[in-house]
Amino acid sequence: MIDRIVLHPKFTRSYRKRIAPDKQLSLRTRQRIELFKHNPSHPILRNHPLQGEKGGFRSFSITGDVRIIYKIEGTIATFFDIGTHNQVY
């Protein structure tokens, strides 16, 4: 269970530019974040560690192509980026 989510400034910029204009995607994102807070390993999120340049980060899915990149320390998750697979990797 996640106690707190911290939003990195890059995440906030990406969210405003890529997600917020689409109301349905914005709603889906809020729903998935709520699910992530309560059960980060829920299968629908497809939560997994990243490798290579992004080693140490993790990712979970909002839709088939939209993902959130984050790091977790204890019960605090810091969201670093959000967007399509091509935008965040």
Secondary structure, DSSP 8 states (H G I E B T S, - for coil): --SEEEE-HHHHHHIIIIITTSHHHHHHHHHHHHHHHH-TT-GGG--EE--GGGTT-EEEESSSSEEEEEEEETTEEEEEEEEEHHHH-
